Amino acid sequence: MPRRSRPSGRLSTTSPRTNKPKTLGQLIDALPPERAASAFTHASWAEDRVDSYERLEFLGDSVLELALAHELYTRFPDYDEGQMAKIRSAVVSRASCAIVAHELALGDRLVAEATDPTVELTRLASNTNVLAAVLESVLAALYLEHGFEPIAPAIVEAFNGRIEFALNNQVDHKTELQEQLARAGRSVSYTLLNAEGPPHSRTFTSAAVIDGEEAGVGRGSSKKAAEQNAAREALARLDAPGGVRAAR
């Protein structure tokens, strides 16, 4: 009786895998009509406001943040909490989401789904807040359809350009500090404390002053750089227990 040959442990090369992961755009296009309908329904033509994309937007915001937080945590093991938080904040901003939505042509899809011809569709389709909201709503629809794990890689891939942009562009600490203080009805000013060294190689020292209190001091090769560093220190103190925030 002839001996049977042992099965090979190697994968067959005659039928290579072709199931390439779907992109975010492909996943959105494949959404069932009933699932996609509410994601592309603006409040201006919804029969009831709860039938618009706003509820999905609420959920999609968390889906996006989790996908990107996990990616940043994994990709940058040497970054501390503050560094990761700043990058994530920039990547999930309304402006950033609107750029990704534009790349996915979600504004065109919103116009195509509109049921009220009296609405200014062109304006809506190019509005930053609307585009960002639609993006978050479709992410929620995808999450409800597939769960988190199957869609997270596609989300990260779609936002990878925004991550790179955030990494390669300096965070504007002065603007961040100004906006944070403005929400509390406060303001900041900057004072040049010192300038030393020869004219071609000077070092400037500036202070960020909040409510008459020196909140942060920074040094730099220009006044702007010194003020940025002073703002960065002030932001750190704002978040510290008993810091500037307590001195209101």
N, C-alpha and C positions, 0 to 999 in steps of 0.2 A: 504493500500500500504506500503510495507516494506521500512524502511528508509535506505538510502544509507550510508554506512560507510564513514567517512571522510578520505581522503588520509593522510597517515602518512607523517610527515615531515622528517623522518629518511631515510638515504640512504639505499638502499637494500643491504643486505649482501650475496645475492645469486649469484651476478655477480661482484666480486671485480674488481677494476681497474688493468689492467695489462700493461698499456702504460707507462712503465718505460722510462725515458729520455735516449736518445741514447748517447753513448760515442763518443768521437771525432773519434776514429777509425771506429766505425760503420757508422758515418756520411760520412767519407771519402770513405769507401767501397761502400756506396750507391750513390755516385756521378754519374750522367749520364755519359756515356763514352765520349761524346763530350765535357763535362765540365771538366772531369778529364784529357783528352788528353793533353791539353796545360800545365796543372799543372805538368805533368811528362815528359815534353819535354825539354831536355837540349839544350843549344845553339849549341853544337857541332853536333847535328843531325837535327836541325830545318832547314827547307828550307830557312827561313828568320829569322833573330834574333828576330823580334817582334812576331814570332810564338812560341818562347820558353817561359819558365816560368817566365822570367824576369819582364814582365809587371805585372803579377799577384803577383810576389814577392813584388813589390813596394806597391801595394794595401794591401796585406796581412800583411805587417809590421805595417800599421796603425790599421788594425783590431785587431791584437794581442795587441798592446799598449793600445788601448781603452778598450778592455776586461779586461786586467790586471789592468789598472789604476782605472777603476770603482770598481773592486774587492778590491783593496788595500784601496781605499777611504772608502768603506763600511765596510770592515773588521777591519780596524784600525782607529777608530774615534779620537784617541788621538795622532796620528802621525802627525807631521808637514810636510810641502811640501818637505823639504830636505830629511827627513827619507823615505817618500814614493818614492821619485825619485830614491834614492840609491837602494832600493829593486827592483823597476821596472827595473832599468838599469841592475841589475844582472840577473833578471829573463828572460829578452828579449835578452840577449847577444847571440852572435853566438854560443858559446859553449853550453849554456843552451838550445837553440832551437835545436841544433844538438842532444843533449841527448834525448829530447822528440821525435824528428824525428826517432831516433834509436829505441826507445820504441814502436813506431807505425809501425816499419819496412818499412819506406818510402824509404830507400835506396834499399831494395829488389824490391819494386814496380817500382822504377826508372829504375832499370836494366831490369825488365820484359817488360817495355814499350819502351825500346831502339830500334831504327830502323837502327842503324849504327853499324855493328859488328866490325868495326875497332877501335871503341872508347874503352879506358881503363875503362871498366865499374866497375871493382872491386875497382879501385882507386876512381872513382867518388862516388860510393855508400858509401864510408867510409870517404869522405872529409867533414870536419866540415862545411865549407862555403856552400858546395853544399847541404848537409842535411838541414842546417838552411834555405837556400833559397827555397828548396822544401816544407818544412813545411809552410813557409809563403805563398807560392803560393797556396797550398791546402786550407789554411784558406781563401784566397781571393776567390777561386772557391766556397767554401761553402757560403761565404757572398753573392756572386752574385746569388747563387742558392736559398738561404733561407732568406737572410737578416741578420741583426745583432742579434736581440734578441733570435732567436731560437738556435743559435750556441754558444753564449757567455758562458753559463754554462758549455758546453762540453770543451771549450777552457780552462776555469779556472780549471776544474777538471784535465785535462791533465797536466797542469802546477803547480798543487798544491804541488807536491813534490819539484819543483824548488823554489817555494815561501818559503816552510819550510826550505829548504837548505840555502836560502839567509838570513832568519831570524836567523838561528842557527850558522851561520859562520860569523866571524868578517869581516867587510868590510876593505879591505886593503887600507887605506887612502894614504900611501906612494906611492904605485903603481899608484893609481888614480891620485895623484898630479903629479907624474913623467910623466905619459902619457899625461895629459892635457898640461903640460908645453912643452913637446917634440913637440906637434903639432904646437907650436908657436916658435920653435927653442930656447927654454929656458931650464934651468936646475935648480936643487935644491941640496943643500948640508945641512948636519945637524951638529950642534955644541953643545957639552955638556956644558951647562951653570953652572950647579951646581949638587952636589951629597951630600945629608945630611942624618944624622941618623946613627944608629949603623949598622955594616956590615950585620946583619941578617934582618934588616928592613930599607933599604935605600930608599930614594926618589930621583929620578933623574929629572932634568929639562933640556930640550933640545930645541933648536931653529931650525926652518926650514929657511934657508937663500936662497933667490932668487935674483939673480943679485946683490949680495952684500947687500941686504936689508933683515932685519929680518922680515919674513912674518908671522910667527906663533910661539908660545911658548907652550910647553906641558910638563906636569908632569906625572910621572908614577913610578911603583915599579921596573921597569927595563929600561935600555936605549932604548930598542926596543919600549916599551909601551910609553915612553916619546916622542920618535920620531913620533909614530903613532898619538899621540894627537897634536903634533906640526903641522903635515901634515894636520890634520883635521881642525885646526884653519886657516892654510894657504889657504886651499880650500875655506873656508867660506869668507875669505878676497878677494880672487880672484874674487868672484862673487858679492862682494859689490861695489856700486858706489864709484869711487875714490880710490879703494883699490889697492892692489899690481899690478893688471892688468894694471893700468894707469901708473905705474912707469917703463915703458919699455925703 
